Structures are given as C-alpha cells and as structure tokens.
Amino acid sequence: MKINVLAFGIAKDIINGQSVEIELEDGMDVQSLKASLCNKFPEFNKLRSLAIAVNEEYQRDDFKLKEADEVVIIPPVSGG
C-alpha cells in the first residue's frame, strides 16, 4: 500500500518537501512506517522523538495503517 505522509518543521526539511509517499505492505503499523522513514531519510535517526498522527489523532507504534489514512509526522518541538 502507498501511504502519503505530510511533514512539518524539521521533518519537512529532512524530506525536502511538504509530503512523501512511502510504500508499505498491507497491514503494516506505525512502527514500520517510522522504520521506513528512517531508512529512506537517515536524518530522522538523529531526532530524539518522532510522533505520528493518523487521521488527526496521535497513534502508538502498534496502530495498523490503511492506504487511505492521512498521516502526519510530528517532529520534536522546542521553544520558549
């Protein structure tokens, strides 16, 4: 299945754009997506955290993805 992933902040810089399409096997979970992103874009390995939202809700690593899901990378946030 193809998953379209939207990115913001540092994640947008890492993928060099607003979105990227990732190919996963059917039934894969958020952890598999994170691993795929880290393989394709090694800079993600340098981040201390990387959250994923699916259909506007934060999801745990064991959440199963479907092709029509809206997936967003939530990079670490800092500021004051």
N, CA, C and O atoms as CSV, one atom per row, in Angstrom:
chain,resi,resn,atom,element,x,y,z
A,1,MET,N,N,0.844,-1.179,0.000
A,1,MET,CA,C,0.000,0.000,0.000
A,1,MET,C,C,0.879,1.229,0.000
A,1,MET,O,O,2.011,1.206,0.485
A,2,LYS,N,N,0.345,2.299,-0.550
A,2,LYS,CA,C,1.067,3.568,-0.583
A,2,LYS,C,C,0.462,4.487,0.470
A,2,LYS,O,O,-0.754,4.659,0.548
A,3,ILE,N,N,1.344,5.071,1.278
A,3,ILE,CA,C,0.925,5.998,2.330
A,3,ILE,C,C,1.511,7.364,1.998
A,3,ILE,O,O,2.721,7.487,1.810
A,4,ASN,N,N,0.673,8.385,1.923
A,4,ASN,CA,C,1.146,9.748,1.736
A,4,ASN,C,C,1.358,10.356,3.112
A,4,ASN,O,O,0.436,10.403,3.927
A,5,VAL,N,N,2.580,10.823,3.368
A,5,VAL,CA,C,2.949,11.339,4.676
A,5,VAL,C,C,3.225,12.832,4.556
A,5,VAL,O,O,4.043,13.257,3.739
A,6,LEU,N,N,2.538,13.626,5.377
A,6,LEU,CA,C,2.756,15.068,5.425
A,6,LEU,C,C,3.783,15.379,6.498
A,6,LEU,O,O,3.849,14.687,7.514
A,7,ALA,N,N,4.586,16.413,6.283
A,7,ALA,CA,C,5.642,16.760,7.222
A,7,ALA,C,C,5.629,18.250,7.527
A,7,ALA,O,O,5.272,19.079,6.689
A,8,PHE,N,N,6.032,18.562,8.756
A,8,PHE,CA,C,6.132,19.946,9.209
A,8,PHE,C,C,7.440,20.139,9.954
A,8,PHE,O,O,8.066,19.168,10.375
A,9,GLY,N,N,7.857,21.397,10.119
A,9,GLY,CA,C,9.054,21.698,10.893
A,9,GLY,C,C,10.286,21.027,10.315
A,9,GLY,O,O,10.479,20.991,9.100
A,10,ILE,N,N,11.125,20.490,11.211
A,10,ILE,CA,C,12.367,19.843,10.804
A,10,ILE,C,C,12.110,18.632,9.909
A,10,ILE,O,O,12.933,18.318,9.049
A,11,ALA,N,N,10.989,17.955,10.098
A,11,ALA,CA,C,10.662,16.795,9.262
A,11,ALA,C,C,10.502,17.222,7.800
A,11,ALA,O,O,10.897,16.495,6.889
A,12,LYS,N,N,9.928,18.389,7.587
A,12,LYS,CA,C,9.756,18.921,6.227
A,12,LYS,C,C,11.122,19.177,5.591
A,12,LYS,O,O,11.322,18.919,4.404
A,13,ASP,N,N,12.063,19.689,6.397
A,13,ASP,CA,C,13.418,19.915,5.893
A,13,ASP,C,C,14.103,18.600,5.553
A,13,ASP,O,O,14.800,18.505,4.543
A,14,ILE,N,N,13.909,17.582,6.394
A,14,ILE,CA,C,14.565,16.287,6.186
A,14,ILE,C,C,14.101,15.630,4.893
A,14,ILE,O,O,14.918,15.089,4.149
A,15,ILE,N,N,12.795,15.671,4.614
A,15,ILE,CA,C,12.304,15.022,3.387
A,15,ILE,C,C,12.375,15.953,2.174
A,15,ILE,O,O,12.066,15.565,1.047
A,16,ASN,N,N,12.797,17.200,2.444
A,16,ASN,CA,C,12.961,18.190,1.375
A,16,ASN,C,C,11.650,18.467,0.644
A,16,ASN,O,O,11.602,18.514,-0.585
A,17,GLY,N,N,10.581,18.650,1.435
A,17,GLY,CA,C,9.284,18.949,0.856
A,17,GLY,C,C,8.171,18.797,1.870
A,17,GLY,O,O,8.419,18.440,3.021
A,18,GLN,N,N,6.951,19.064,1.452
A,18,GLN,CA,C,5.788,19.000,2.333
A,18,GLN,C,C,5.278,17.585,2.539
A,18,GLN,O,O,4.677,17.287,3.572
A,19,SER,N,N,5.515,16.696,1.555
A,19,SER,CA,C,4.997,15.331,1.689
A,19,SER,C,C,5.890,14.344,0.952
A,19,SER,O,O,6.690,14.705,0.089
A,20,VAL,N,N,5.714,13.079,1.332
A,20,VAL,CA,C,6.452,11.998,0.686
A,20,VAL,C,C,5.540,10.777,0.661
A,20,VAL,O,O,4.750,10.563,1.581
A,21,GLU,N,N,5.651,9.985,-0.387
A,21,GLU,CA,C,4.879,8.751,-0.480
A,21,GLU,C,C,5.772,7.580,-0.083
A,21,GLU,O,O,6.874,7.413,-0.606
A,22,ILE,N,N,5.270,6.770,0.856
A,22,ILE,CA,C,6.012,5.615,1.354
A,22,ILE,C,C,5.236,4.350,0.996
A,22,ILE,O,O,4.023,4.275,1.188
A,23,GLU,N,N,5.947,3.371,0.479
A,23,GLU,CA,C,5.341,2.088,0.128
A,23,GLU,C,C,5.525,1.125,1.295
A,23,GLU,O,O,6.649,0.887,1.739
A,24,LEU,N,N,4.418,0.572,1.793
A,24,LEU,CA,C,4.415,-0.411,2.874
A,24,LEU,C,C,3.564,-1.604,2.472
A,24,LEU,O,O,2.678,-1.489,1.625
A,25,GLU,N,N,3.836,-2.740,3.080
A,25,GLU,CA,C,2.985,-3.904,2.866
A,25,GLU,C,C,1.651,-3.678,3.577
A,25,GLU,O,O,1.598,-2.980,4.590
A,26,ASP,N,N,0.582,-4.260,3.055
A,26,ASP,CA,C,-0.732,-4.141,3.684
A,26,ASP,C,C,-0.665,-4.607,5.133
A,26,ASP,O,O,0.002,-5.591,5.451
A,27,GLY,N,N,-1.364,-3.887,6.004
A,27,GLY,CA,C,-1.442,-4.272,7.403
A,27,GLY,C,C,-0.273,-3.824,8.261
A,27,GLY,O,O,-0.198,-4.193,9.433
A,28,MET,N,N,0.643,-3.037,7.706
A,28,MET,CA,C,1.793,-2.586,8.478
A,28,MET,C,C,1.353,-1.534,9.496
A,28,MET,O,O,0.286,-0.934,9.367
A,29,ASP,N,N,2.191,-1.326,10.504
A,29,ASP,CA,C,1.841,-0.409,11.586
A,29,ASP,C,C,2.713,0.844,11.572
A,29,ASP,O,O,3.588,1.004,10.720
A,30,VAL,N,N,2.453,1.726,12.536
A,30,VAL,CA,C,3.185,2.988,12.635
A,30,VAL,C,C,4.684,2.740,12.817
A,30,VAL,O,O,5.500,3.457,12.240
A,31,GLN,N,N,5.054,1.732,13.614
A,31,GLN,CA,C,6.472,1.421,13.811
A,31,GLN,C,C,7.154,1.081,12.488
A,31,GLN,O,O,8.293,1.484,12.254
A,32,SER,N,N,6.464,0.345,11.629
A,32,SER,CA,C,7.011,0.005,10.313
A,32,SER,C,C,7.190,1.257,9.466
A,32,SER,O,O,8.171,1.383,8.733
A,33,LEU,N,N,6.250,2.173,9.566
A,33,LEU,CA,C,6.354,3.437,8.836
A,33,LEU,C,C,7.562,4.225,9.327
A,33,LEU,O,O,8.333,4.743,8.519
A,34,LYS,N,N,7.734,4.320,10.645
A,34,LYS,CA,C,8.897,5.035,11.199
A,34,LYS,C,C,10.201,4.414,10.710
A,34,LYS,O,O,11.129,5.129,10.331
A,35,ALA,N,N,10.273,3.093,10.720
A,35,ALA,CA,C,11.480,2.397,10.255
A,35,ALA,C,C,11.749,2.701,8.784
A,35,ALA,O,O,12.892,2.930,8.388
A,36,SER,N,N,10.689,2.702,7.979
A,36,SER,CA,C,10.827,3.004,6.559
A,36,SER,C,C,11.310,4.438,6.347
A,36,SER,O,O,12.169,4.692,5.503
A,37,LEU,N,N,10.757,5.364,7.115
A,37,LEU,CA,C,11.195,6.759,7.019
A,37,LEU,C,C,12.665,6.908,7.406
A,37,LEU,O,O,13.412,7.632,6.748
A,38,CYS,N,N,13.080,6.223,8.472
A,38,CYS,CA,C,14.472,6.298,8.920
A,38,CYS,C,C,15.426,5.677,7.907
A,38,CYS,O,O,16.553,6.148,7.750
A,39,ASN,N,N,14.988,4.629,7.221
A,39,ASN,CA,C,15.822,4.013,6.178
A,39,ASN,C,C,15.959,4.927,4.973
A,39,ASN,O,O,17.044,5.072,4.408
A,40,LYS,N,N,14.852,5.540,4.586
A,40,LYS,CA,C,14.858,6.399,3.409
A,40,LYS,C,C,15.508,7.751,3.687
A,40,LYS,O,O,16.157,8.329,2.815
A,41,PHE,N,N,15.327,8.252,4.914
A,41,PHE,CA,C,15.859,9.551,5.315
A,41,PHE,C,C,16.613,9.387,6.642
A,41,PHE,O,O,16.031,9.603,7.704
A,42,PRO,N,N,17.901,9.007,6.600
A,42,PRO,CA,C,18.664,8.719,7.822
A,42,PRO,C,C,18.699,9.867,8.835
A,42,PRO,O,O,18.947,9.621,10.016
A,43,GLU,N,N,18.464,11.080,8.423
A,43,GLU,CA,C,18.456,12.217,9.356
A,43,GLU,C,C,17.388,12.049,10.442
A,43,GLU,O,O,17.533,12.608,11.529
A,44,PHE,N,N,16.318,11.294,10.170
A,44,PHE,CA,C,15.298,11.054,11.186
A,44,PHE,C,C,15.874,10.321,12.397
A,44,PHE,O,O,15.365,10.472,13.508
A,45,ASN,N,N,16.929,9.530,12.197
A,45,ASN,CA,C,17.556,8.809,13.299
A,45,ASN,C,C,18.183,9.752,14.324
A,45,ASN,O,O,18.396,9.357,15.470
A,46,LYS,N,N,18.478,10.980,13.936
A,46,LYS,CA,C,19.101,11.955,14.836
A,46,LYS,C,C,18.090,12.652,15.746
A,46,LYS,O,O,18.480,13.284,16.728
A,47,LEU,N,N,16.807,12.547,15.435
A,47,LEU,CA,C,15.778,13.191,16.256
A,47,LEU,C,C,15.554,12.387,17.524
A,47,LEU,O,O,15.574,11.156,17.495
A,48,ARG,N,N,15.339,13.081,18.645
A,48,ARG,CA,C,15.147,12.357,19.905
A,48,ARG,C,C,13.760,11.751,20.014
A,48,ARG,O,O,13.544,10.829,20.800
A,49,SER,N,N,12.814,12.264,19.227
A,49,SER,CA,C,11.477,11.672,19.199
A,49,SER,C,C,10.844,11.962,17.842
A,49,SER,O,O,11.219,12.901,17.140
A,50,LEU,N,N,9.888,11.134,17.507
A,50,LEU,CA,C,9.164,11.292,16.245
A,50,LEU,C,C,7.774,10.703,16.454
A,50,LEU,O,O,7.605,9.486,16.535
A,51,ALA,N,N,6.787,11.584,16.539
A,51,ALA,CA,C,5.412,11.131,16.740
A,51,ALA,C,C,4.696,11.086,15.389
A,51,ALA,O,O,5.051,11.799,14.450
A,52,ILE,N,N,3.696,10.243,15.322
A,52,ILE,CA,C,2.901,10.096,14.103
A,52,ILE,C,C,1.431,10.308,14.454
A,52,ILE,O,O,0.921,9.732,15.415
A,53,ALA,N,N,0.763,11.138,13.667
A,53,ALA,CA,C,-0.684,11.310,13.789
A,53,ALA,C,C,-1.329,10.669,12.564
A,53,ALA,O,O,-0.869,10.848,11.437
A,54,VAL,N,N,-2.389,9.929,12.803
A,54,VAL,CA,C,-3.140,9.292,11.720
A,54,VAL,C,C,-4.574,9.767,11.832
A,54,VAL,O,O,-5.223,9.604,12.865
A,55,ASN,N,N,-5.059,10.360,10.740
A,55,ASN,CA,C,-6.423,10.908,10.721
A,55,ASN,C,C,-6.658,11.846,11.907
A,55,ASN,O,O,-7.673,11.766,12.599
A,56,GLU,N,N,-5.683,12.740,12.115
A,56,GLU,CA,C,-5.742,13.818,13.100
A,56,GLU,C,C,-5.677,13.366,14.553
A,56,GLU,O,O,-6.062,14.122,15.444
A,57,GLU,N,N,-5.196,12.145,14.816
A,57,GLU,CA,C,-5.033,11.659,16.186
A,57,GLU,C,C,-3.662,11.014,16.335
A,57,GLU,O,O,-3.243,10.219,15.493
A,58,TYR,N,N,-2.962,11.368,17.428
A,58,TYR,CA,C,-1.693,10.707,17.708
A,58,TYR,C,C,-1.927,9.205,17.826
A,58,TYR,O,O,-2.938,8.763,18.374
A,59,GLN,N,N,-0.974,8.422,17.302
A,59,GLN,CA,C,-1.128,6.968,17.352
A,59,GLN,C,C,0.123,6.305,17.905
A,59,GLN,O,O,1.239,6.794,17.731
A,60,ARG,N,N,-0.093,5.176,18.577
A,60,ARG,CA,C,1.009,4.384,19.100
A,60,ARG,C,C,1.644,3.587,17.970
A,60,ARG,O,O,1.091,3.483,16.876
A,61,ASP,N,N,2.811,3.030,18.254
A,61,ASP,CA,C,3.567,2.299,17.236
A,61,ASP,C,C,2.848,1.066,16.707
A,61,ASP,O,O,3.120,0.630,15.588
A,62,ASP,N,N,1.940,0.500,17.486
A,62,ASP,CA,C,1.259,-0.722,17.038
A,62,ASP,C,C,-0.033,-0.458,16.253
A,62,ASP,O,O,-0.736,-1.403,15.897
A,63,PHE,N,N,-0.353,0.810,15.980
A,63,PHE,CA,C,-1.556,1.163,15.225
A,63,PHE,C,C,-1.397,0.712,13.770
A,63,PHE,O,O,-0.406,1.047,13.121
A,64,LYS,N,N,-2.371,-0.047,13.260
A,64,LYS,CA,C,-2.338,-0.553,11.882
A,64,LYS,C,C,-2.769,0.540,10.900
A,64,LYS,O,O,-3.785,1.205,11.103
A,65,LEU,N,N,-1.997,0.711,9.856
A,65,LEU,CA,C,-2.271,1.726,8.841
A,65,LEU,C,C,-3.083,1.146,7.687
A,65,LEU,O,O,-3.004,-0.041,7.373
A,66,LYS,N,N,-3.878,2.041,7.062
A,66,LYS,CA,C,-4.632,1.693,5.854
A,66,LYS,C,C,-4.260,2.703,4.765
A,66,LYS,O,O,-3.842,3.820,5.068
A,67,GLU,N,N,-4.408,2.316,3.527
A,67,GLU,CA,C,-3.956,3.152,2.413
A,67,GLU,C,C,-4.588,4.547,2.404
A,67,GLU,O,O,-3.916,5.504,2.018
A,68,ALA,N,N,-5.822,4.697,2.803
A,68,ALA,CA,C,-6.498,5.996,2.741
A,68,ALA,C,C,-6.214,6.892,3.945
A,68,ALA,O,O,-6.713,8.016,4.001
A,69,ASP,N,N,-5.419,6.413,4.917
A,69,ASP,CA,C,-5.144,7.201,6.110
A,69,ASP,C,C,-4.385,8.478,5.791
A,69,ASP,O,O,-3.530,8.498,4.905
A,70,GLU,N,N,-4.705,9.551,6.523
A,70,GLU,CA,C,-3.940,10.796,6.451
A,70,GLU,C,C,-2.891,10.726,7.559
A,70,GLU,O,O,-3.233,10.702,8.741
A,71,VAL,N,N,-1.637,10.695,7.184
A,71,VAL,CA,C,-0.530,10.506,8.129
A,71,VAL,C,C,0.318,11.776,8.179
A,71,VAL,O,O,0.675,12.340,7.145
A,72,VAL,N,N,0.635,12.215,9.403
A,72,VAL,CA,C,1.429,13.418,9.606
A,72,VAL,C,C,2.579,13.097,10.546
A,72,VAL,O,O,2.383,12.460,11.581
A,73,ILE,N,N,3.796,13.544,10.182
A,73,ILE,CA,C,4.968,13.419,11.041
A,73,ILE,C,C,4.966,14.604,12.001
A,73,ILE,O,O,4.878,15.757,11.578
A,74,ILE,N,N,5.063,14.311,13.298
A,74,ILE,CA,C,5.137,15.350,14.320
A,74,ILE,C,C,6.552,15.321,14.902
A,74,ILE,O,O,6.852,14.473,15.743
A,75,PRO,N,N,7.428,16.238,14.464
A,75,PRO,CA,C,8.793,16.241,14.991
A,75,PRO,C,C,8.836,16.830,16.399
A,75,PRO,O,O,7.859,17.424,16.856
A,76,PRO,N,N,9.976,16.664,17.091
A,76,PRO,CA,C,10.083,17.267,18.418
A,76,PRO,C,C,9.894,18.782,18.322
A,76,PRO,O,O,10.293,19.405,17.338
A,77,VAL,N,N,9.286,19.359,19.346
A,77,VAL,CA,C,9.024,20.792,19.362
A,77,VAL,C,C,9.827,21.417,20.482
A,77,VAL,O,O,9.883,20.885,21.591
A,78,SER,N,N,10.449,22.551,20.187
A,78,SER,CA,C,11.165,23.284,21.228
A,78,SER,C,C,10.789,24.752,21.123
A,78,SER,O,O,10.228,25.195,20.121
A,79,GLY,N,N,11.097,25.472,22.135
A,79,GLY,CA,C,10.799,26.896,22.107
A,79,GLY,C,C,10.585,27.398,23.509
A,79,GLY,O,O,10.722,26.663,24.487
A,80,GLY,N,N,10.251,28.650,23.585
A,80,GLY,CA,C,10.095,29.199,24.925
A,80,GLY,C,C,9.145,30.353,24.945
A,80,GLY,O,O,8.900,30.933,26.003
